Amino acid sequence: MIKIISSLLVCGLSVVMSLPTDASQSLKGYWHYQEYLELNPEQQTLTQSLSDMVHQPAVPLNRPQQKPVTISVIYPGSQVSDYWVRNIKAFELRMEELGIRYTINQVFTRPNVDARQQSLSLMEALKDKSQYLIFTLNTVRHRKFIEHVLQSSATKIMLQNITTPVKAWKDHQPMMYVGFDHEMGTKRLADYFSQVEPTDSRYAMLYYSEGYISAARGDTFIEQMHQRGNYQLMDSYYTDATEQGGYDATMHILDTDSNIQFIYACSTDIALGAMKALEKRGKQHIKLNGWGGGTAELNAILAGKLDATVMRMNDDTGVAMAEAIKLDLEGKPVPTVYSGQFQLVTKEDSPERIRQLEKQAFRYSDR
């Protein structure tokens, strides 16, 4: 129920000492994915229908277009994780299969760095009166902008990488929240660590930057491990969500307490940085996870350098966004939430299983 964050900064890293919290508190102010569907049975039907479309061959748009639809995409895609780049490729290929004419303006920024560029791109999208804006929600700045658009613009918003509706927006929600539910993925990793590590194991947490993703992936993990045994959180850091940030934080963790059994990382870039730090210190016996299961993580698992990841069936969400636009153009209801599917992958898996999962996850983006 209590979360204590110290104001101490070490080399730009926010040191976080967290006590286990109530599961209901990690995403306070949001409806959890399954909770929202259970509260809204009609949404459950729409979400299931969209999921069926995602996994079936494309059925072309059945209405003539007077002109191409205009789409603006602003993503934190400048990172090692290939999720965002693959997502847009899958989206565009599915749009072509659906026979939808469109123009797209896409901007990739660095997470938590290119705030000015991001703001300029967002304002340009509104100025150009884009019909659809595909964006994300991780920080207070993001939220304020989205609220402005919801209140004052005809632009329809699809929020990527978030699947938990904001309670304060009530019945005035974005067109769709789409991604891979962070809580569901995190629970899969909690299952893994609770199976391979004794219940009194000591561990450290590498958060993303302060915001939604850290709460959904990081705090949820702490809650889950607290429920499963006497797992001891020894140290935790907010990072700048980069590989270097993961490396630096892990070095500080090892300097403080090298007697830990595993490190939980909240993203690909952070995990790869932590992996390099463990290699440098000769501490590869400390278990480490990835988050997302992109190409870089899978290669690290095949090399035995990462222990496990929760792998997104990556292209599901790009396909879902294209199908949502088709539904909207046809005047049909669009589900408010959609989450793609996960698979747990570990270094014990055969290369054959991993390659098969890659074929499924990257069925569009590897073309």
C-alpha positions as a Python dict, from the first residue, in 0.01 Angstrom:
ca = {
    (1, 'M'): (0, 0, 0),
    (2, 'I'): (302, 228, 49),
    (3, 'K'): (555, 324, -212),
    (4, 'I'): (860, 521, -107),
    (5, 'I'): (1071, 694, -372),
    (6, 'S'): (1389, 859, -255),
    (7, 'S'): (1500, 1183, -417),
    (8, 'L'): (1861, 1067, -428),
    (9, 'L'): (2016, 1075, -776),
    (10, 'V'): (2319, 865, -866),
    (11, 'C'): (2475, 949, -1204),
    (12, 'G'): (2135, 1056, -1332),
    (13, 'L'): (1960, 741, -1209),
    (14, 'S'): (1666, 776, -974),
    (15, 'V'): (1706, 534, -688),
    (16, 'V'): (1377, 372, -595),
    (17, 'M'): (1313, 166, -287),
    (18, 'S'): (970, 11, -323),
    (19, 'L'): (766, -174, -70),
    (20, 'P'): (508, -422, -206),
    (21, 'T'): (183, -252, -295),
    (22, 'D'): (-174, -362, -338),
    (23, 'A'): (-239, -507, -683),
    (24, 'S'): (-519, -257, -729),
    (25, 'Q'): (-284, 37, -674),
    (26, 'S'): (-20, -6, -945),
    (27, 'L'): (-247, 136, -1215),
    (28, 'K'): (-471, 354, -1003),
    (29, 'G'): (-678, 575, -1232),
    (30, 'Y'): (-699, 314, -1509),
    (31, 'W'): (-933, 26, -1575),
    (32, 'H'): (-737, -298, -1600),
    (33, 'Y'): (-781, -467, -1937),
    (34, 'Q'): (-991, -763, -1824),
    (35, 'E'): (-1177, -546, -1572),
    (36, 'Y'): (-1285, -308, -1847),
    (37, 'L'): (-1407, -593, -2068),
    (38, 'E'): (-1598, -753, -1780),
    (39, 'L'): (-1766, -421, -1697),
    (40, 'N'): (-1858, -366, -2063),
    (41, 'P'): (-1986, -691, -2220),
    (42, 'E'): (-2054, -517, -2551),
    (43, 'Q'): (-1686, -421, -2565),
    (44, 'Q'): (-1586, -780, -2498),
    (45, 'T'): (-1782, -883, -2808),
    (46, 'L'): (-1622, -610, -3021),
    (47, 'T'): (-1272, -694, -2898),
    (48, 'Q'): (-1318, -1064, -2972),
    (49, 'S'): (-1448, -982, -3320),
    (50, 'L'): (-1140, -768, -3390),
    (51, 'S'): (-914, -1044, -3259),
    (52, 'D'): (-1074, -1285, -3504),
    (53, 'M'): (-1009, -1039, -3790),
    (54, 'V'): (-644, -1003, -3688),
    (55, 'H'): (-587, -1376, -3726),
    (56, 'Q'): (-779, -1418, -4051),
    (57, 'P'): (-693, -1313, -4408),
    (58, 'A'): (-773, -951, -4493),
    (59, 'V'): (-1123, -872, -4622),
    (60, 'P'): (-1101, -551, -4833),
    (61, 'L'): (-1286, -231, -4748),
    (62, 'N'): (-1640, -248, -4885),
    (63, 'R'): (-1699, 126, -4929),
    (64, 'P'): (-1552, 357, -5197),
    (65, 'Q'): (-1311, 626, -5075),
    (66, 'Q'): (-1346, 982, -5202),
    (67, 'K'): (-985, 1052, -5107),
    (68, 'P'): (-705, 887, -4909),
    (69, 'V'): (-732, 893, -4530),
    (70, 'T'): (-463, 1097, -4354),
    (71, 'I'): (-270, 937, -4068),
    (72, 'S'): (-2, 1079, -3836),
    (73, 'V'): (215, 839, -3636),
    (74, 'I'): (442, 964, -3356),
    (75, 'Y'): (634, 685, -3187),
    (76, 'P'): (933, 647, -2951),
    (77, 'G'): (1084, 420, -3215),
    (78, 'S'): (1451, 527, -3195),
    (79, 'Q'): (1563, 242, -2967),
    (80, 'V'): (1711, -107, -2989),
    (81, 'S'): (1369, -267, -2950),
    (82, 'D'): (1226, -319, -3298),
    (83, 'Y'): (864, -326, -3180),
    (84, 'W'): (769, 17, -3313),
    (85, 'V'): (930, -19, -3655),
    (86, 'R'): (777, -363, -3705),
    (87, 'N'): (440, -234, -3587),
    (88, 'I'): (422, 32, -3857),
    (89, 'K'): (540, -206, -4129),
    (90, 'A'): (268, -458, -4035),
    (91, 'F'): (12, -176, -4023),
    (92, 'E'): (98, -48, -4371),
    (93, 'L'): (105, -393, -4531),
    (94, 'R'): (-235, -478, -4384),
    (95, 'M'): (-376, -141, -4501),
    (96, 'E'): (-265, -231, -4852),
    (97, 'E'): (-428, -574, -4827),
    (98, 'L'): (-748, -406, -4709),
    (99, 'G'): (-742, -179, -5013),
    (100, 'I'): (-745, 139, -4804),
    (101, 'R'): (-589, 442, -4972),
    (102, 'Y'): (-399, 654, -4722),
    (103, 'T'): (-116, 897, -4665),
    (104, 'I'): (100, 864, -4358),
    (105, 'N'): (335, 1101, -4178),
    (106, 'Q'): (549, 916, -3925),
    (107, 'V'): (798, 1051, -3675),
    (108, 'F'): (1021, 831, -3458),
    (109, 'T'): (1162, 994, -3145),
    (110, 'R'): (1382, 877, -2861),
    (111, 'P'): (1201, 780, -2539),
    (112, 'N'): (1205, 1064, -2283),
    (113, 'V'): (1454, 1269, -2486),
    (114, 'D'): (1297, 1432, -2791),
    (115, 'A'): (1015, 1608, -2608),
    (116, 'R'): (1037, 1922, -2823),
    (117, 'Q'): (1035, 1726, -3149),
    (118, 'Q'): (745, 1520, -3023),
    (119, 'S'): (544, 1832, -2932),
    (120, 'L'): (611, 1995, -3270),
    (121, 'S'): (505, 1679, -3453),
    (122, 'L'): (186, 1654, -3251),
    (123, 'M'): (91, 2014, -3319),
    (124, 'E'): (166, 1966, -3689),
    (125, 'A'): (-66, 1664, -3697),
    (126, 'L'): (-348, 1879, -3557),
    (127, 'K'): (-269, 2169, -3789),
    (128, 'D'): (-284, 1936, -4090),
    (129, 'K'): (-614, 1796, -3958),
    (130, 'S'): (-502, 1434, -3978),
    (131, 'Q'): (-801, 1202, -3958),
    (132, 'Y'): (-615, 955, -3737),
    (133, 'L'): (-334, 1012, -3488),
    (134, 'I'): (-146, 709, -3357),
    (135, 'F'): (42, 801, -3041),
    (136, 'T'): (126, 659, -2698),
    (137, 'L'): (62, 746, -2334),
    (138, 'N'): (343, 715, -2081),
    (139, 'T'): (395, 1058, -1923),
    (140, 'V'): (189, 1346, -1782),
    (141, 'R'): (289, 1552, -2089),
    (142, 'H'): (139, 1286, -2317),
    (143, 'R'): (-181, 1279, -2116),
    (144, 'K'): (-231, 1655, -2126),
    (145, 'F'): (-190, 1662, -2503),
    (146, 'I'): (-432, 1373, -2553),
    (147, 'E'): (-691, 1545, -2335),
    (148, 'H'): (-654, 1857, -2549),
    (149, 'V'): (-717, 1658, -2867),
    (150, 'L'): (-1015, 1473, -2719),
    (151, 'Q'): (-1176, 1802, -2622),
    (152, 'S'): (-1100, 2021, -2923),
    (153, 'S'): (-1024, 1820, -3237),
    (154, 'A'): (-1198, 1593, -3483),
    (155, 'T'): (-878, 1387, -3512),
    (156, 'K'): (-935, 1031, -3394),
    (157, 'I'): (-670, 895, -3159),
    (158, 'M'): (-538, 542, -3135),
    (159, 'L'): (-314, 502, -2831),
    (160, 'Q'): (-40, 245, -2886),
    (161, 'N'): (130, 42, -2612),
    (162, 'I'): (-147, 94, -2358),
    (163, 'T'): (-456, -125, -2309),
    (164, 'T'): (-602, 18, -1988),
    (165, 'P'): (-860, 296, -2038),
    (166, 'V'): (-821, 614, -1833),
    (167, 'K'): (-1105, 631, -1582),
    (168, 'A'): (-1116, 1012, -1579),
    (169, 'W'): (-1204, 1019, -1949),
    (170, 'K'): (-1519, 818, -1873),
    (171, 'D'): (-1732, 792, -2188),
    (172, 'H'): (-1509, 1025, -2389),
    (173, 'Q'): (-1231, 780, -2468),
    (174, 'P'): (-985, 771, -2761),
    (175, 'M'): (-1093, 569, -3064),
    (176, 'M'): (-890, 271, -2939),
    (177, 'Y'): (-624, 162, -2692),
    (178, 'V'): (-408, -99, -2864),
    (179, 'G'): (-99, -291, -2757),
    (180, 'F'): (12, -589, -2554),
    (181, 'D'): (-126, -566, -2204),
    (182, 'H'): (169, -492, -1975),
    (183, 'E'): (10, -654, -1672),
    (184, 'M'): (-66, -981, -1853),
    (185, 'G'): (287, -1000, -1990),
    (186, 'T'): (438, -919, -1651),
    (187, 'K'): (237, -1195, -1484),
    (188, 'R'): (387, -1444, -1730),
    (189, 'L'): (735, -1335, -1619),
    (190, 'A'): (632, -1356, -1253),
    (191, 'D'): (518, -1715, -1321),
    (192, 'Y'): (861, -1789, -1468),
    (193, 'F'): (1070, -1641, -1186),
    (194, 'S'): (853, -1799, -915),
    (195, 'Q'): (907, -2138, -1079),
    (196, 'V'): (1285, -2115, -1119),
    (197, 'E'): (1379, -1923, -803),
    (198, 'P'): (1319, -2015, -434),
    (199, 'T'): (1059, -1808, -254),
    (200, 'D'): (1317, -1629, -38),
    (201, 'S'): (1527, -1512, -335),
    (202, 'R'): (1668, -1160, -352),
    (203, 'Y'): (1622, -949, -663),
    (204, 'A'): (1661, -602, -811),
    (205, 'M'): (1430, -397, -1032),
    (206, 'L'): (1526, -192, -1338),
    (207, 'Y'): (1234, 36, -1407),
    (208, 'Y'): (1164, 222, -1729),
    (209, 'S'): (1147, 602, -1685),
    (210, 'E'): (891, 730, -1435),
    (211, 'G'): (542, 683, -1577),
    (212, 'Y'): (282, 436, -1693),
    (213, 'I'): (513, 161, -1825),
    (214, 'S'): (711, 146, -1502),
    (215, 'A'): (390, 114, -1303),
    (216, 'A'): (237, -148, -1533),
    (217, 'R'): (546, -364, -1579),
    (218, 'G'): (752, -285, -1270),
    (219, 'D'): (509, -230, -984),
    (220, 'T'): (289, -513, -1109),
    (221, 'F'): (588, -749, -1094),
    (222, 'I'): (668, -647, -736),
    (223, 'E'): (307, -710, -638),
    (224, 'Q'): (301, -1046, -811),
    (225, 'M'): (623, -1167, -646),
    (226, 'H'): (503, -1048, -306),
    (227, 'Q'): (191, -1261, -351),
    (228, 'R'): (393, -1569, -450),
    (229, 'G'): (639, -1587, -163),
    (230, 'N'): (897, -1404, 44),
    (231, 'Y'): (1087, -1264, -255),
    (232, 'Q'): (1301, -974, -139),
    (233, 'L'): (1335, -659, -347),
    (234, 'M'): (1683, -534, -260),
    (235, 'D'): (1729, -242, -495),
    (236, 'S'): (1552, -63, -779),
    (237, 'Y'): (1620, 219, -1019),
    (238, 'Y'): (1430, 435, -1261),
    (239, 'T'): (1642, 458, -1575),
    (240, 'D'): (1624, 678, -1883),
    (241, 'A'): (1491, 372, -2074),
    (242, 'T'): (1813, 332, -2273),
    (243, 'E'): (2070, 54, -2299),
    (244, 'Q'): (2327, 276, -2128),
    (245, 'G'): (2082, 347, -1848),
    (246, 'G'): (2032, -26, -1793),
    (247, 'Y'): (2408, -80, -1789),
    (248, 'D'): (2475, 202, -1540),
    (249, 'A'): (2194, 98, -1307),
    (250, 'T'): (2310, -263, -1304),
    (251, 'M'): (2665, -156, -1221),
    (252, 'H'): (2530, 40, -923),
    (253, 'I'): (2322, -258, -814),
    (254, 'L'): (2625, -488, -827),
    (255, 'D'): (2833, -236, -634),
    (256, 'T'): (2563, -218, -366),
    (257, 'D'): (2461, -583, -344),
    (258, 'S'): (2598, -850, -576),
    (259, 'N'): (2430, -1124, -372),
    (260, 'I'): (2106, -1120, -569),
    (261, 'Q'): (1954, -1409, -762),
    (262, 'F'): (1785, -1220, -1044),
    (263, 'I'): (1724, -881, -1203),
    (264, 'Y'): (1388, -783, -1350),
    (265, 'A'): (1417, -545, -1647),
    (266, 'C'): (1118, -347, -1776),
    (267, 'S'): (1222, -316, -2143),
    (268, 'T'): (1447, -450, -2416),
    (269, 'D'): (1704, -170, -2413),
    (270, 'I'): (1735, -181, -2034),
    (271, 'A'): (1775, -561, -2040),
    (272, 'L'): (2050, -548, -2303),
    (273, 'G'): (2238, -289, -2100),
    (274, 'A'): (2203, -501, -1785),
    (275, 'M'): (2325, -805, -1979),
    (276, 'K'): (2646, -624, -2075),
    (277, 'A'): (2704, -515, -1716),
    (278, 'L'): (2662, -872, -1587),
    (279, 'E'): (2906, -994, -1853),
    (280, 'K'): (3162, -730, -1760),
    (281, 'R'): (3144, -822, -1392),
    (282, 'G'): (3136, -1199, -1455),
    (283, 'K'): (2793, -1225, -1291),
    (284, 'Q'): (2607, -1418, -1563),
    (285, 'H'): (2470, -1655, -1296),
    (286, 'I'): (2230, -1375, -1198),
    (287, 'K'): (1912, -1438, -1396),
    (288, 'L'): (1786, -1162, -1622),
    (289, 'N'): (1473, -1119, -1833),
    (290, 'G'): (1386, -925, -2144),
    (291, 'W'): (1047, -770, -2215),
    (292, 'G'): (884, -796, -2557),
    (293, 'G'): (1076, -1065, -2740),
    (294, 'G'): (1204, -866, -3037),
    (295, 'T'): (1493, -979, -3255),
    (296, 'A'): (1770, -851, -3026),
    (297, 'E'): (1623, -1030, -2723),
    (298, 'L'): (1567, -1357, -2907),
    (299, 'N'): (1924, -1356, -3033),
    (300, 'A'): (2046, -1298, -2676),
    (301, 'I'): (1832, -1589, -2552),
    (302, 'L'): (1964, -1817, -2827),
    (303, 'A'): (2316, -1717, -2719),
    (304, 'G'): (2231, -1800, -2355),
    (305, 'K'): (2283, -1441, -2239),
    (306, 'L'): (1920, -1372, -2141),
    (307, 'D'): (1722, -1621, -1937),
    (308, 'A'): (1367, -1545, -2046),
    (309, 'T'): (1135, -1296, -2208),
    (310, 'V'): (766, -1250, -2264),
    (311, 'M'): (736, -1240, -2643),
    (312, 'R'): (470, -1030, -2808),
    (313, 'M'): (314, -1167, -3123),
    (314, 'N'): (441, -840, -3255),
    (315, 'D'): (246, -780, -3576),
    (316, 'D'): (-94, -842, -3413),
    (317, 'T'): (-122, -477, -3312),
    (318, 'G'): (-25, -331, -3649),
    (319, 'V'): (-288, -550, -3813),
    (320, 'A'): (-543, -454, -3545),
    (321, 'M'): (-492, -81, -3610),
    (322, 'A'): (-549, -129, -3984),
    (323, 'E'): (-863, -334, -3919),
    (324, 'A'): (-988, -68, -3676),
    (325, 'I'): (-956, 201, -3943),
    (326, 'K'): (-1145, -21, -4188),
    (327, 'L'): (-1425, -66, -3934),
    (328, 'D'): (-1439, 309, -3878),
    (329, 'L'): (-1449, 386, -4252),
    (330, 'E'): (-1734, 137, -4290),
    (331, 'G'): (-1928, 308, -4011),
    (332, 'K'): (-1899, 9, -3779),
    (333, 'P'): (-1815, 23, -3406),
    (334, 'V'): (-1449, -2, -3309),
    (335, 'P'): (-1356, -175, -2981),
    (336, 'T'): (-1211, 55, -2717),
    (337, 'V'): (-938, -192, -2619),
    (338, 'Y'): (-733, -459, -2794),
    (339, 'S'): (-438, -663, -2664),
    (340, 'G'): (-224, -892, -2876),
    (341, 'Q'): (-105, -1233, -2760),
    (342, 'F'): (210, -1337, -2567),
    (343, 'Q'): (435, -1641, -2546),
    (344, 'L'): (692, -1706, -2274),
    (345, 'V'): (1035, -1783, -2421),
    (346, 'T'): (1334, -1908, -2219),
    (347, 'K'): (1691, -2011, -2298),
    (348, 'E'): (1578, -2369, -2243),
    (349, 'D'): (1361, -2347, -2556),
    (350, 'S'): (1483, -2507, -2875),
    (351, 'P'): (1595, -2284, -3164),
    (352, 'E'): (1319, -2452, -3367),
    (353, 'R'): (1045, -2332, -3127),
    (354, 'I'): (1186, -1980, -3123),
    (355, 'R'): (1207, -1963, -3504),
    (356, 'Q'): (849, -2085, -3530),
    (357, 'L'): (732, -1814, -3291),
    (358, 'E'): (922, -1556, -3497),
    (359, 'K'): (734, -1664, -3808),
    (360, 'Q'): (406, -1609, -3626),
    (361, 'A'): (501, -1282, -3455),
    (362, 'F'): (671, -1121, -3755),
    (363, 'R'): (447, -1256, -4030),
    (364, 'Y'): (416, -912, -4190),
    (365, 'S'): (719, -722, -4066),
    (366, 'D'): (970, -983, -4188),
    (367, 'R'): (847, -956, -4547),
}
